[in-house]
Amino acid sequence: MKEKTSDKYDKVFVKSFKVKKDKLKKLKYNSIPQWDSVGHMSMIGSLEETFNITLEMDDIIDFSSYEFGKKILKKYKIKI
């Protein structure tokens, strides 16, 4: 069975920031120590690899939360 896009998205956050899945909806940049500038770029790299995309610099900068990230990925034809 093929993994759902939303599950792939969640896994990137869980793995990047070492958080439980139930904490994702409220997750925002700098809301936890792991999501600093270094953690942010690591997570972006994981998203790009997972979904085979290259995010534009503006989108990388604007990627400020778990929820807002879904809106950004829609631009790249990834529906979560």
Phi, psi and omega in degrees: 000135182285138180290136179291148179303318181296324178293320177298316180299312180301317182300322179300315181291315181299315181288316183294319189248001178053050178240160177281149183304326183288352179264353188297316185305328182264000186288128180226156177306133181066011177278344175225152182302326183293333183264068173256193183297322179291313177299323180299311182292326176295316179296318178300315178301319178295319178296316180299319180291315182299317185257005178054053180227168171233114181284141176288153183305316179301321180290324178297317180291320182284347184289081191258353179201164176303312183292316181293330177302325178298319179295319179297317182293336176301326177302331182261019178064032176246112182261125181242000000 
